[in-house]
Amino acid sequence: MADTPKRIPFYAIRLADLLDRPDMALVAECWRCGHAARLDPVALAAARGENESLRWLEPKLRCKACGSRAALFRIEYADEAEQGTKKPPARQPGGS
């Protein structure tokens, strides 16, 4: 049986974790207009450093569609995408 990687709690995810996990995709989603975009963790790590936490990067997000700061990160796992079990984020803007 293949060794399944563990899921990392959101508050603990760093950009370095995403660089080593092809089964995880980073998505930013705006709560105001619903715009969502996949982000490149390699480019983010080059700009902010590999040890930057998503928890600390999230307040800096700005929606490219409407300009709102009411945006959150979402992690999509490959097994969820294949099974169609993607769920909306349970967190609200300003929460952790």
Secondary structure, 3 states (H helix, E strand, C coil): CCCCCCCCCHHHCEHHHHHCCCCEEEEEEECCCCCEEEECHHHHHHHHCCCCEHHHHHHHCCCCCCCCCCEEEEEEEHHHHHHCCCCCCCCCCCCC
